[in-house]
Amino acid sequence: MVNQHGDNTGDEAALRGMLQGLDQALGGARFTVLHQFRERGSEVEVAQPVRWLSLVISPGEAVRLTLYALGLALGRRWRPVLGPAGEVIVGSYESADLVVSAPGGPYFGDLYWSHEPVHWFYVWLARLHRRPAALYAPSAGPFSKRVFNPFRRFTYRSFGVVTLREERSAEFYRQLMGHDAQVEVTADAALQQQVAPRSRSEWAQLGDRVLVALSAIDWRYAGDPDPEGRRENYDRSIAAALGALAAEVGDRGVHVVLVPQLHSRKHSDVEYLRRLAERFDARISWEVLEGERTSPAQRGVMAAADLVVAGRYHPAVFAVSAHVPVLCIPYEHKAAGMMDAAGLGDFVVMLDDVEPEVVSSSILDVWRRRAEIRDRLEQSEPLLRQQSAHTNDVVARLLEAP
């Protein structure tokens, strides 16, 4: 498995679902995961046998691995050129029956263009080693950086099957590859697993207070003429919305659990979430879920919540999985596409539309229609879970091909 994202509980949850699903669909499997974890402690404890390899290697090792790949393209195996890390990586391809490019964000697409070629390269290695390859339900696009598009098309053609996790990504893919291009729209791999809600009795201060799980994002607004003003407006809008909810529920009160999705020393949401919480109305109690770095722990909190505010993608997935009413504020198309698939497209506020009045009105709409939302999710979530599990069958069929 290649192109697994880093220290991020959302991508970890998708990884867990994929490993379990493929293990079952294949009747047992051993996995090698080439990942971007910055910290060894981020390696995930799972039931499946997994060997962890970092795809982030030194510049010298990267040059040597690239030279080896060029040799393969020319029909030569220049084994002595490899460094120790490259030797292990190449060995993992040589021993593999199947190469799977991970579930995750649009790592083929403009948002992550600066390191997109790294992800191409690990797919090309599968092609050079003549191993069947599958794209396992990530997002995709947009593809407006045209200079990259020939490489993107070449990379996508390296896959025996392409699955994507929502229709908006599939449309970007068709625009790139042609509208007759073969793609299966499934669903996020994290939906294959459900997590029981954490007991509300574990919150001594909670009582009958409305429990809100909040996962906000410190978006940089790159290229905006006033990025600091936009960030200030976003934070003010989130705080105003929670204040509006507190006013709505009155004496019952509100308790907010702020859930950090990024948790490495280099990239962490914790300090930002603390600053955001300091803006909250004095009637709102809050805590940052700082010590719970695993996706099951965070999913248990969201499953226990009365309402989720998802400024990141996977918290919206977690809410849908647990049938919890959710307001989604997506920073890119993948979350809006998932909400559409769940039948909750009317509970989305796009990032460019964020204003205190808009977000406040929207969170009250979610709260007042919470019973309706739960009913919708009772219908849509089981279907999404089946769609997600179907990804495993599509990928497993590659091994049956002649």
C-alpha positions in Angstrom: 0.0 0.0 0.0 1.5 3.3 -1.1 0.7 7.0 -0.5 -0.7 6.7 3.0 -1.1 10.1 4.6 0.6 11.2 7.8 -0.2 11.9 11.4 -3.9 12.5 10.9 -6.8 10.7 12.7 -9.0 11.0 9.6 -6.6 9.2 7.3 -5.9 6.7 10.0 -9.6 5.9 10.2 -9.7 5.3 6.5 -6.6 3.2 6.7 -8.2 1.0 9.4 -11.3 0.5 7.3 -9.3 -0.4 4.2 -7.0 -2.9 5.9 -9.9 -4.7 7.6 -11.9 -4.7 4.4 -9.2 -5.9 2.1 -8.1 -8.6 4.6 -11.6 -10.0 4.6 -12.1 -9.7 0.8 -8.8 -11.4 0.0 -9.3 -14.2 2.6 -6.3 -13.0 4.5 -3.4 -10.7 3.5 -0.1 -9.3 4.7 0.4 -5.6 4.2 3.3 -3.3 3.6 2.3 0.3 4.1 4.5 3.1 2.7 3.4 6.1 4.7 4.2 9.7 5.5 4.1 9.5 9.3 6.5 12.0 10.8 6.6 10.2 14.1 7.2 6.5 14.8 4.5 6.7 17.4 1.9 7.4 14.7 2.1 3.8 13.4 -1.3 2.3 14.0 -2.1 -0.7 16.0 -4.3 -2.9 13.9 -5.4 -6.5 13.8 -3.9 -7.2 10.4 -0.2 -8.0 9.9 1.5 -4.8 8.7 5.0 -3.8 8.0 5.5 0.0 8.1 7.9 1.8 5.7 8.4 5.5 5.3 8.0 7.0 1.9 9.7 10.1 3.1 13.4 9.3 2.5 16.6 11.4 2.4 17.4 13.3 -0.7 20.3 11.0 -1.4 18.1 7.9 -1.1 15.5 9.6 -3.3 18.1 10.2 -6.1 19.3 6.6 -5.9 15.8 5.2 -6.0 15.0 7.5 -9.0 18.0 6.3 -10.9 17.0 2.7 -10.2 13.5 3.4 -11.5 15.0 5.0 -14.7 17.0 1.8 -15.1 13.9 -0.3 -14.9 12.2 1.9 -17.5 15.2 1.1 -19.8 15.0 -2.6 -19.0 18.0 -2.6 -16.6 18.1 -3.6 -12.9 20.8 -1.3 -11.4 20.5 -2.9 -8.0 23.8 -1.6 -6.6 22.6 2.0 -7.1 20.0 1.6 -4.4 20.6 2.8 -0.8 19.3 0.9 2.2 15.9 2.5 2.3 15.5 2.1 -1.5 16.5 -1.6 -1.2 13.7 -2.2 1.3 11.1 -0.3 -0.8 12.0 -2.1 -4.0 11.9 -5.4 -2.2 8.3 -4.6 -1.1 7.2 -4.1 -4.7 9.0 -7.3 -5.8 7.2 -9.4 -3.2 3.8 -7.8 -3.6 0.8 -9.4 -5.3 -1.0 -6.1 -5.5 -0.2 -2.4 -5.0 -2.9 -0.2 -3.6 -2.7 3.6 -3.6 -4.2 4.7 -0.3 -7.6 6.1 0.7 -7.2 9.8 1.5 -7.5 13.3 0.3 -7.0 14.5 -3.3 -3.2 13.7 -3.4 -3.7 13.8 -7.2 -5.0 17.4 -7.6 -4.1 21.1 -7.3 -4.4 21.3 -3.5 -1.3 19.2 -2.9 0.5 19.9 -6.1 3.8 20.7 -4.5 4.3 17.1 -3.4 2.0 15.4 -5.9 4.9 14.0 -8.0 6.1 12.0 -5.1 2.7 10.2 -5.1 2.9 9.7 -8.9 6.3 8.1 -8.4 5.2 5.4 -6.0 2.4 4.4 -8.5 4.9 4.4 -11.4 7.1 1.9 -9.4 4.2 -0.5 -9.5 3.9 -0.1 -13.2 7.7 -0.6 -13.6 7.5 -3.8 -11.5 4.5 -5.0 -13.5 2.3 -5.3 -10.5 -1.5 -4.8 -10.6 -2.4 -1.5 -9.0 -5.6 -0.1 -7.7 -6.7 3.4 -6.6 -8.6 2.9 -3.3 -11.3 5.5 -3.0 -9.5 8.8 -2.4 -10.7 12.2 -3.5 -9.4 13.7 -6.7 -8.9 17.1 -8.4 -9.4 19.8 -9.3 -6.9 19.7 -12.2 -6.5 23.3 -13.2 -2.7 23.2 -13.2 -2.5 22.0 -16.8 1.2 21.4 -16.9 0.7 18.5 -14.5 -2.2 16.9 -16.4 -0.2 14.7 -18.8 1.5 13.1 -15.8 -1.8 12.8 -14.0 -3.3 11.0 -17.0 -0.3 8.7 -17.2 -0.5 7.9 -13.5 -4.3 7.2 -13.6 -3.8 4.9 -16.5 -1.3 2.9 -14.4 -4.3 1.6 -12.3 -6.2 -1.5 -13.2 -9.2 -0.1 -11.3 -10.0 3.4 -10.2 -12.4 4.0 -7.3 -13.2 7.4 -5.9 -15.1 8.2 -2.7 -17.6 10.8 -3.9 -19.2 12.0 -7.1 -17.6 15.5 -7.2 -14.2 13.9 -7.4 -15.4 11.5 -10.1 -16.6 14.5 -12.2 -13.1 16.1 -11.9 -11.6 12.7 -13.0 -13.9 12.5 -16.0 -13.0 16.1 -17.0 -9.4 15.1 -16.9 -9.6 11.6 -18.5 -12.6 11.9 -20.7 -16.3 11.3 -19.9 -16.1 7.7 -21.0 -13.3 6.9 -18.5 -14.0 4.0 -16.2 -14.4 4.9 -12.5 -16.4 3.5 -9.7 -17.8 5.9 -7.1 -17.8 4.1 -3.7 -17.4 5.8 -0.3 -14.9 6.7 2.3 -13.1 3.6 3.8 -13.7 4.8 7.3 -17.4 4.1 6.9 -16.6 0.4 6.9 -16.1 0.6 10.6 -18.5 1.9 13.3 -17.4 3.0 16.7 -19.6 2.8 19.8 -20.3 6.2 21.5 -18.3 7.1 24.6 -20.4 7.0 27.7 -21.7 10.5 28.6 -21.1 9.6 32.3 -17.4 10.0 31.6 -17.9 13.8 31.4 -18.4 14.7 35.1 -19.4 18.3 34.2 -21.8 17.3 31.3 -25.1 16.5 33.0 -27.9 17.3 30.6 -25.8 19.9 28.6 -25.9 19.8 24.9 -22.6 18.1 23.8 -21.0 19.5 20.6 -18.0 18.0 19.0 -16.1 20.6 17.0 -13.3 20.1 14.5 -12.3 23.5 13.1 -9.5 24.2 10.7 -6.9 27.0 10.8 -7.1 27.6 7.0 -4.4 29.8 5.6 -6.4 31.4 2.7 -3.3 31.3 0.5 -3.6 33.8 -2.3 -6.4 35.8 -0.7 -5.8 39.6 -0.5 -6.6 39.6 3.2 -5.8 36.1 4.7 -5.6 37.3 8.3 -9.0 39.0 8.0 -10.5 35.8 6.6 -9.1 33.7 9.4 -10.4 36.2 12.0 -13.8 36.1 10.3 -13.9 32.2 10.3 -13.0 32.0 14.0 -15.5 34.7 14.9 -18.2 32.9 12.9 -17.6 29.6 14.7 -17.7 31.3 18.1 -20.9 33.2 17.2 -22.6 30.0 16.0 -21.9 28.2 19.2 -23.1 31.3 21.1 -26.4 31.2 19.1 -26.8 27.6 20.0 -26.2 28.3 23.7 -28.9 31.0 23.5 -31.3 28.6 21.8 -30.9 25.8 24.4 -31.0 28.3 27.3 -30.6 26.9 30.8 -29.7 23.4 29.5 -26.2 24.7 28.5 -23.6 23.7 26.0 -20.3 21.8 26.4 -17.9 21.8 23.4 -15.3 19.1 22.8 -12.7 20.4 20.4 -11.2 17.5 18.4 -7.7 17.9 16.9 -7.2 15.9 13.7 -3.5 16.7 13.2 -1.3 15.5 16.0 2.4 15.5 15.1 4.9 17.9 16.6 5.2 19.6 13.3 1.5 19.7 12.4 -1.0 19.9 15.3 -4.4 21.5 15.7 -4.2 21.7 19.5 -2.9 25.3 20.0 -5.2 26.7 17.3 -8.3 25.0 18.9 -7.3 26.4 22.3 -7.2 29.9 20.9 -10.5 29.4 19.2 -12.2 28.2 22.4 -11.0 31.3 24.3 -13.5 33.2 22.1 -16.5 31.2 23.3 -19.4 32.7 25.2 -18.9 32.4 29.0 -22.0 30.2 29.1 -20.2 27.5 27.0 -17.9 25.0 28.8 -15.2 23.4 26.7 -12.2 21.1 26.5 -9.7 20.1 23.9 -9.4 16.4 23.3 -5.6 16.7 23.5 -4.6 13.2 24.7 -6.8 11.1 22.5 -4.8 10.7 19.3 -6.4 7.5 17.9 -9.3 7.6 15.5 -11.5 5.2 17.5 -11.2 7.4 20.6 -12.2 10.5 18.6 -15.0 8.7 16.8 -16.4 7.6 20.2 -16.6 11.2 21.3 -18.3 12.3 18.1 -20.7 9.3 18.3 -21.7 10.5 21.8 -22.3 14.1 20.7 -25.7 15.7 20.1 -24.2 17.7 17.2 -21.0 17.8 15.2 -19.5 20.9 13.6 -17.1 19.6 11.0 -14.6 22.1 9.6 -12.6 19.1 8.4 -13.6 16.2 6.2 -13.4 13.1 8.4 -15.3 14.5 11.4 -18.2 14.8 9.0 -17.7 11.2 8.0 -17.6 10.2 11.6 -20.8 12.0 12.3 -22.5 10.4 9.4 -21.2 6.9 10.5 -22.7 7.4 13.9 -26.0 9.1 12.7 -25.2 12.3 14.5 -26.6 15.6 13.2 -23.7 17.6 11.5 -23.0 21.0 10.1 -20.2 20.8 7.6 -18.0 23.7 6.7 -15.8 22.2 3.9 -12.5 23.7 2.7 -12.6 21.6 -0.4 -15.0 19.6 -2.5 -14.6 16.2 -0.9 -16.6 17.0 2.2 -19.4 18.6 0.3 -19.5 15.6 -2.0 -19.7 13.2 1.0 -22.5 15.3 2.5 -24.4 15.1 -0.8 -24.1 11.4 -0.8 -25.4 11.2 2.8 -28.4 13.2 1.8 -27.2 16.2 3.9 -26.2 18.6 1.2 -28.5 21.3 2.7 -26.4 21.4 5.9 -23.2 22.6 4.3 -21.7 26.1 4.5 -18.9 26.5 2.0 -15.8 28.2 3.2 -16.3 31.3 1.0 -19.8 31.7 2.5 -18.7 31.7 6.1 -20.0 34.7 8.0 -21.3 34.9 11.6 -24.9 35.2 10.6 -24.7 32.4 8.0 -23.0 29.9 10.3 -25.3 30.8 13.3 -28.4 30.3 11.2 -27.1 27.0 9.9 -26.2 25.5 13.3 -29.7 26.4 14.5 -31.2 24.8 11.5 -29.2 21.6 12.2 -30.3 21.7 15.9 -34.0 22.3 15.2 -34.0 19.6 12.5 -31.9 17.1 14.4 -34.6 14.4 14.5 -35.1 14.7 10.7 -31.3 14.5 10.1 -31.0 11.3 12.2 -33.9 9.8 10.2 -32.1 10.7 6.9 -28.9 9.1 8.2 -30.8 5.9 9.3 -31.5 5.5 5.6 -28.3 6.7 3.9 -25.5 5.5 6.2 -26.1 1.8 5.7 -26.0 2.3 1.9 -22.8 4.3 2.1 -21.2 1.6 4.3 -22.1 -1.0 1.6 -20.7 1.2 -1.1 -17.5 1.6 0.9 -17.2 -2.2 1.4 -17.7 -2.7 -2.4 -14.3 -1.0 -2.9 -12.7 -4.1 -1.5 -14.5 -6.4 -4.0 -13.5 -4.2 -6.9 -9.9 -4.2 -5.8 -9.8 -7.9 -5.1 -11.0 -8.7 -8.6 -7.6 -7.5 -9.9 -6.0 -10.6 -8.5 -8.5 -12.8 -10.5 -7.5 -11.2 -13.8 -5.5 -13.4 -16.2 
